[in-house]
Amino acid sequence: MYSHEKGCSVTGGYVYRGRAAPAAFGRYFFGDLCSGTIWSLRVENGRAVDQRTESSRIGQLSSFGEGPDGALYAVSVGSGSLFRVVG
């Protein structure tokens, strides 16, 4: 469950499928526009499990993207910067 106590807007992400970070493989990464917090979770039997807060924090997080090698990136609408999240 996501409440406004965690932030203001969920920014959808991607499932990590790269090879550089095996512990992150198969996890769905998403974040919050206002807090900049990034979380990840796994899906098992159609349910979200093992949700965790990631160490990356990106102010005004507006979007995620995926590189050709499977690395995950995030963009800040405030700074216009691109950040590598995992991979």
N, C-alpha and C positions, 0 to 999 in steps of 0.2 A: 504494500500500500504506500502511496506517495501523498504526503500532505504538504500544505504550504509552509509548515514549520521547517521543512527541508530546503525550501527555495520557492521559486515563483513559476518556473516553466520547465517541463521535461524536454530535453533535447535528445532525440532518438539517435541511435548509433549503429554499430555493426557488431557482428560476431567475428571474433579474431580467428583467422584461419592460417596465419603465418607460421613459420617454423622457428623464428628467432627467440620466441618466449614460450616454451612448451607448457609452462604452468598456466598461461593465459589462453591456451588453445580451446576453442569452443565456448568461451565466455562472451556474453553480450555486454558491450560497453555503452553507457549512456550518461548523461549529465544534466546539470541545471544551469540555466542562463544566468540567474542572479547570484547564486552562491559560488558558481564555478566548480562545484564538487562533481567528481566523476565516480560512478559506481560501476560494478560489473556483477553479473550473475550467470548462473548456468540454468538450463531448462532440462528437467527430467520428467518424463511422463506427462508432458504438457503443463508442468508447474515450475514457476521460478523458485530456485533454491540457491543456497550459498551466496546470498547477496553480500557484497563487501564494498567498502569505501576504498577507492584507489588513492595512491599518493599524489597523483597529478591533480592540480587545481588550476583552472583556466577562467579568468574573469571574463564575463560576457560571452560565455561559450555559446556559439550559434550553430555549429554544424560539425559533423564528423565526416571523414573520408577514408578510403582504403587505397594503399599503394599497390603497385603491380606485384610486390613481394609479399603482400598480405599485411604489411605494417598498417596500424591505425593512426590517423591524424585527427586533430581537432582545430577549429578555427575560432578566434575571438573576434566578434564584430566590433568590439571597442578598440582594440589595437590593430586589427587587420592582420595579426600574426597567425602563422601556421605552426602547430606544435605536434611532435610525435608523441603519441600516448603509449603505444606498445609496439614492439617489433623492432 
